[in-house]
């Protein structure tokens, strides 16, 4: 089960829901990309656990280029509220869980794939204060292009079952307080594992990208 910080925003604990099967998420700072990305990640992981999730915020978030699911605009946090994403001093209703992303400085992603910013954020623990440099974004852009090239190559091979070991490690990392750096390390290890057939690697990357939102299969068929 997904583990998130409790109301104090500190220690992670198994997700507790006000209503069985329903997860409500409130984004207190939708003008900033990082809280929106964290809320989007929670939404994606919740779907794996067969929860009916919804995301709302006080203003529309213009982050479609980052593959963020659109949030509903509401005047205030819904009640009951399961997860609030934003700073502790922000208006966040009465959530069961409070997820507080670390502050992130301005970024210069001009000329790069917008999803390189998403990947760069995912490469760091969400609680960590973060300032991304142009070099950071260019490195993320290079990794993104490299993975897409590999997925395109692997897609030419016969389909094979997904490797349970890598998939389990990846999903377990996300369930453990959204440990995206560990999840990405798992993908990197899978990509270079010579014992895993290309068809299995393709199926794994295509499946796990549901949670990363990086369009890793974008080049397939082109």
C-alpha positions in Angstrom: 0.0 0.0 0.0 1.1 3.6 -0.7 2.8 5.2 2.3 2.6 9.0 2.7 3.5 11.5 5.5 0.8 12.0 8.2 -0.7 15.3 9.1 2.7 16.5 10.6 4.3 16.1 7.1 7.1 14.0 8.6 7.0 10.2 9.1 5.3 8.2 6.3 2.5 5.8 7.1 0.2 3.6 5.2 -2.5 5.6 3.3 -5.7 6.1 5.3 -8.8 7.1 3.5 -11.8 9.0 4.7 -14.0 7.0 2.3 -13.2 3.4 1.2 -11.9 3.3 -2.4 -11.9 7.1 -2.8 -8.8 9.3 -2.6 -9.1 13.1 -2.7 -6.0 15.3 -3.3 -5.8 19.0 -2.9 -2.9 21.1 -4.4 -2.4 24.2 -2.4 0.2 25.7 -4.8 -0.9 24.9 -8.4 1.1 27.9 -9.8 4.3 25.9 -9.0 5.2 22.9 -11.1 6.6 20.7 -8.3 3.5 20.4 -6.1 1.4 19.7 -9.2 3.9 16.9 -10.3 3.8 15.4 -6.8 0.0 15.4 -6.8 0.0 13.9 -10.3 2.3 11.1 -9.1 0.1 10.3 -6.1 -2.9 10.2 -8.5 -1.1 7.7 -10.8 0.1 5.5 -8.0 -3.4 5.5 -6.5 -4.9 4.2 -9.8 -2.6 1.1 -9.4 -4.2 0.4 -6.1 -7.7 0.6 -7.7 -8.6 3.9 -5.9 -10.9 6.4 -7.5 -8.7 9.5 -7.2 -9.4 13.2 -7.8 -7.2 16.2 -7.8 -8.4 19.8 -7.1 -6.8 23.2 -6.4 -7.7 26.8 -6.0 -6.6 27.8 -9.5 -6.0 26.1 -12.9 -2.5 24.6 -13.3 -1.0 25.2 -16.7 1.3 22.2 -16.8 -0.2 20.1 -19.6 3.3 20.0 -21.2 4.5 18.1 -18.2 1.9 15.4 -18.6 0.1 16.5 -15.4 -3.5 15.4 -15.2 -5.9 18.4 -15.1 -7.1 19.3 -11.7 -10.6 20.6 -10.9 -10.8 24.2 -9.7 -12.5 24.6 -6.4 -12.8 27.6 -4.0 -11.4 25.6 -1.1 -10.2 22.1 -0.1 -12.8 19.4 -0.4 -14.1 17.7 2.7 -13.4 15.0 3.6 -9.8 15.5 2.4 -7.2 12.7 2.2 -4.0 14.3 0.9 -3.0 18.0 0.8 0.1 18.8 -1.3 1.8 22.1 -0.5 3.5 24.1 2.2 2.5 23.5 5.8 1.4 27.2 6.2 -0.9 27.1 3.1 -4.6 26.7 3.1 -5.1 22.9 3.0 -8.3 22.0 4.9 -8.2 19.1 7.2 -6.2 16.3 5.5 -5.3 12.9 6.8 -1.9 13.2 5.0 0.1 16.3 4.3 2.8 16.1 1.5 5.2 19.0 1.5 7.5 19.2 -1.5 10.7 21.1 -1.0 11.0 24.5 -2.6 12.3 24.6 -6.2 13.9 27.6 -7.8 13.2 28.9 -11.3 14.3 26.8 -14.3 15.4 27.4 -17.8 14.1 24.6 -20.0 14.0 26.7 -23.2 14.6 24.5 -26.3 14.5 21.2 -24.4 11.7 18.6 -24.2 9.3 19.9 -21.5 9.3 16.4 -20.0 13.0 16.8 -19.2 11.9 19.0 -16.4 9.5 16.3 -15.1 12.4 13.7 -15.2 14.7 16.1 -13.4 12.2 16.6 -10.6 11.6 12.9 -10.4 15.4 12.3 -10.0 15.3 14.0 -6.5 13.4 13.2 -3.3 10.3 15.4 -3.4 11.0 16.7 0.1 14.4 18.0 -0.9 14.9 21.7 -1.6 16.0 21.9 -5.2 17.6 24.3 -7.6 17.9 22.8 -11.1 20.6 24.2 -13.3 20.6 24.3 -17.1 23.2 21.5 -17.0 20.8 19.4 -14.9 18.0 19.8 -17.4 20.2 19.1 -20.4 21.4 15.9 -18.7 17.8 14.9 -18.0 16.9 15.6 -21.7 19.8 13.4 -22.8 18.6 10.5 -20.6 15.0 11.0 -21.8 16.1 10.8 -25.5 18.3 7.8 -24.7 15.5 5.8 -23.0 13.1 6.6 -25.9 15.7 5.4 -28.4 16.1 2.1 -26.4 12.3 1.6 -26.2 12.0 2.1 -29.9 14.8 -0.5 -30.5 13.3 -3.0 -28.0 9.9 -2.6 -29.6 11.2 -4.5 -32.7 11.7 -7.6 -30.6 9.1 -10.2 -29.8 7.1 -9.4 -26.7 8.1 -11.1 -23.5 6.7 -11.1 -20.0 7.6 -8.2 -17.8 10.5 -9.0 -15.3 8.7 -9.3 -11.9 11.9 -8.5 -9.9 12.5 -5.1 -11.5 8.8 -4.2 -11.7 8.3 -5.1 -8.1 11.3 -3.0 -7.0 10.1 0.0 -9.1 6.5 -0.1 -7.7 7.7 -0.7 -4.2 9.8 2.4 -4.4 6.9 4.5 -5.4 4.7 3.1 -2.6 7.4 4.0 -0.1 6.7 7.7 0.2 7.1 8.3 -3.6 10.8 7.3 -3.8 11.2 8.3 -7.4 15.0 8.4 -7.4 15.0 4.7 -6.4 12.4 3.9 -9.1 14.5 5.6 -11.7 17.6 3.7 -10.6 15.7 0.5 -11.1 14.8 1.5 -14.6 18.5 2.3 -15.3 19.6 -1.1 -14.0 17.0 -2.8 -16.1 18.1 -1.0 -19.3 21.6 -2.4 -19.0 20.8 -5.9 -17.7 22.1 -8.3 -20.4 20.1 -11.2 -18.9 16.7 -9.6 -19.6 15.4 -10.0 -23.2 14.6 -6.8 -25.2 11.0 -7.7 -25.5 10.7 -7.9 -21.7 12.5 -4.6 -21.3 10.0 -2.9 -23.7 7.0 -4.2 -21.9 8.4 -3.1 -18.6 9.3 0.4 -19.7 6.0 0.9 -21.5 4.1 -0.3 -18.4 6.0 1.6 -15.8 5.9 4.8 -17.7 2.2 5.0 -16.7 3.6 6.2 -13.4 6.4 8.4 -14.6 4.5 10.1 -17.4 7.6 10.6 -19.6 6.2 9.3 -23.0 8.9 6.7 -23.2 7.2 5.0 -26.2 6.9 8.2 -28.2 9.3 7.1 -30.9 7.9 3.7 -31.4 6.6 3.3 -35.0 8.3 6.5 -36.3 
